[in-house]
Amino acid sequence: VPRIVEFCCDIIEESGLTDGVYRLSGQSSHIVTLKRQFQGGKVPDKAQNNNTDVHAVASLLKLYFRSLPEPLLTFDLYQDFIQAAKFSPRYQVSSLRKLVARLPKTHQNTLVYLMKHLQKLSTYHDVTGMTSRNLAIVWAPNLLRPNNQDCLRDCGLQALLVEALIVYFEEIFESDAENTCVTKKNFTKEVSIDQAVARAESFKPGPPE
């Protein structure tokens, strides 16, 4: 697992349980400072960064994944992941378990670490306002994208996929049994995927004049 991922997740879990974490942007100057430290091969001292702008740490983590030349959920498996987002929970969990196993080992390890972090964070939604659905909406564009096509076309399904990875974390990543009994869990409903699509569409640039 990359050190930047461990650092950011630790800081957020230790001192980042605040309203809008991962949704609100941090100060750009703080983000740049932290980014330069990692680019220089230095891991910032967590003890000295406990009072750092938590939103800057969260923004840095999303930026790290968004900047990867190959997304965490790889290009070659993109269509398979999108298809899995359409399945019922029983088949979805089984399909996602198999798809995760097809990822490169380094991607698997990082995905498990990140999803465990997001699943844990979702349990504090009363404090942060960030339910599993809210987290999925802000994280999906950073974790998977199609190669050479409109990234907004599937944004609703991308969010559904990431929400499933969070909600069914134990069944997908920690269960060894192929026939694990999967029951439909309560996905949060206060922000619909249709609303997520509408939000994404609102950011689509208009035609050139």
C-alpha positions in Angstrom: 0.0 0.0 0.0 1.5 3.4 -1.0 2.7 5.4 2.0 0.7 8.4 0.9 -2.5 6.3 1.2 -1.6 5.0 4.7 -0.7 8.5 5.8 -3.8 10.2 4.6 -6.2 7.5 5.9 -4.5 7.5 9.3 -4.8 11.3 9.7 -8.4 11.3 8.6 -9.4 8.4 11.0 -7.5 10.0 13.9 -8.5 13.6 13.5 -10.7 14.0 10.5 -14.1 13.1 11.6 -15.6 16.4 10.6 -18.5 17.6 8.5 -18.0 17.1 4.8 -14.8 15.2 4.9 -13.9 14.1 1.3 -16.7 16.4 0.0 -15.2 19.8 0.9 -11.9 20.9 -0.7 -8.9 21.8 1.4 -6.7 24.8 1.0 -4.6 24.5 -2.1 -1.5 25.7 -0.4 -1.7 22.9 2.2 -2.3 20.4 -0.6 0.7 21.5 -2.5 2.9 21.5 0.6 2.0 17.9 1.4 2.3 16.8 -2.2 5.8 18.2 -2.5 6.9 16.4 0.6 5.8 13.0 -0.8 7.3 13.8 -4.2 10.5 14.5 -2.4 10.4 11.0 -0.9 9.5 12.2 2.6 6.6 11.0 4.6 5.3 13.9 6.7 5.4 13.3 10.5 1.8 12.4 11.6 2.4 13.9 15.0 3.2 17.3 13.4 0.3 17.0 11.0 -2.6 16.2 13.4 -3.6 19.9 13.2 -3.2 20.0 9.4 -6.3 21.0 7.4 -8.1 17.6 7.2 -9.8 18.6 4.0 -6.4 19.2 2.5 -5.3 15.7 3.4 -8.5 14.3 2.0 -8.1 16.3 -1.2 -4.6 15.1 -1.6 -5.7 11.5 -1.3 -8.3 11.9 -4.0 -5.8 13.8 -6.2 -3.3 10.9 -5.8 -5.8 8.4 -7.1 -7.2 10.7 -9.8 -3.6 11.3 -11.1 -2.7 7.6 -11.5 -2.0 6.8 -15.2 -3.9 3.5 -14.7 -6.9 3.8 -12.4 -7.1 1.6 -9.3 -10.0 -0.3 -11.0 -8.1 -0.8 -14.2 -9.0 0.2 -17.8 -9.3 -3.4 -19.0 -11.8 -4.3 -16.3 -13.8 -1.1 -16.6 -16.8 -2.6 -18.5 -16.9 -5.6 -16.3 -17.1 -3.5 -13.2 -19.8 -1.3 -14.7 -21.8 -4.4 -15.6 -21.5 -5.7 -12.1 -23.0 -2.5 -10.8 -26.3 -3.5 -12.5 -26.6 -6.9 -10.8 -28.8 -7.7 -7.8 -26.8 -7.9 -4.5 -26.6 -11.7 -4.5 -24.9 -11.8 -7.9 -23.2 -8.5 -7.5 -21.1 -9.5 -4.5 -20.0 -12.8 -6.2 -19.1 -10.9 -9.4 -17.2 -8.2 -7.6 -15.2 -10.7 -5.6 -14.1 -12.4 -8.8 -13.3 -9.1 -10.5 -11.2 -7.8 -7.6 -9.2 -11.1 -7.8 -8.4 -10.2 -11.4 -6.8 -6.9 -10.4 -3.0 -6.7 -10.1 -1.9 -7.6 -6.6 -0.8 -4.1 -5.8 -4.1 -2.7 -6.9 -5.9 -5.4 -4.8 -4.0 -4.5 -1.6 -4.6 -0.8 -2.0 -8.3 -1.3 -2.9 -8.8 -3.3 0.3 -7.1 -0.7 2.4 -9.0 2.2 0.9 -12.4 0.4 1.1 -11.9 -0.6 4.7 -11.1 3.0 5.4 -14.2 4.3 3.6 -16.4 1.6 5.2 -15.2 2.7 8.6 -15.7 6.3 7.8 -19.3 5.7 6.6 -20.2 4.5 10.1 -19.6 8.0 11.4 -22.0 9.6 8.9 -24.0 11.2 11.8 -20.9 13.4 12.5 -19.5 13.8 9.0 -22.6 13.8 6.9 -20.8 11.3 4.6 -22.8 8.2 4.2 -21.7 5.3 2.0 -23.6 6.9 -0.9 -22.1 10.3 -0.4 -18.6 8.8 -0.2 -19.3 6.7 -3.3 -20.4 9.8 -5.3 -17.2 11.8 -4.5 -14.8 8.8 -4.8 -16.0 7.0 -7.9 -14.4 9.4 -10.5 -11.1 8.9 -8.7 -11.1 5.1 -8.8 -12.3 4.2 -12.2 -12.8 5.7 -15.6 -13.1 4.5 -19.2 -10.2 4.7 -21.6 -10.9 7.2 -24.4 -14.6 7.8 -23.9 -16.9 10.2 -22.1 -16.3 9.7 -18.4 -19.7 11.2 -17.4 -21.7 8.7 -19.4 -21.5 6.0 -16.7 -21.1 8.2 -13.6 -24.3 6.9 -12.0 -23.2 3.3 -12.4 -19.7 4.2 -11.2 -21.2 5.5 -8.0 -23.3 2.4 -7.5 -20.3 0.2 -7.9 -18.2 2.1 -5.3 -21.2 2.2 -2.9 -21.4 -1.6 -3.2 -17.7 -2.0 -2.5 -18.2 0.0 0.7 -21.5 -1.5 1.9 -20.5 -5.1 1.1 -16.9 -4.7 2.2 -16.9 -7.8 4.4 -18.6 -10.0 1.9 -16.4 -8.9 -1.0 -13.0 -8.6 0.6 -13.0 -10.7 3.8 -15.1 -13.7 3.0 -13.5 -16.9 1.7 -16.7 -18.7 1.1 -17.9 -18.8 -2.5 -21.5 -19.4 -1.3 -21.6 -16.6 1.3 -25.2 -15.7 2.0 -25.8 -12.1 0.9 -28.8 -10.1 2.0 -29.7 -6.8 0.6 -28.4 -4.1 3.0 -29.8 -0.7 3.4 -28.1 1.6 1.0 -28.6 5.2 2.0 -31.2 7.1 0.0 -30.9 10.7 0.9 -28.8 11.4 -2.3 -30.0 9.4 -5.3 -27.7 8.2 -8.0 -29.9 10.1 -10.5 -29.1 13.3 -8.5 -25.4 12.3 -8.8 -25.7 12.0 -12.6 -27.5 15.4 -12.7 -24.7 17.0 -10.7 -22.0 15.5 -12.9 -23.9 16.6 -16.0 -24.0 20.2 -14.7 -20.2 20.3 -14.8 -20.0 19.1 -18.4 -18.6 22.0 -20.5 -20.9 23.5 -23.1 -20.3 23.5 -26.8 -17.7 26.0 -28.0 -19.0 29.3 -29.2 
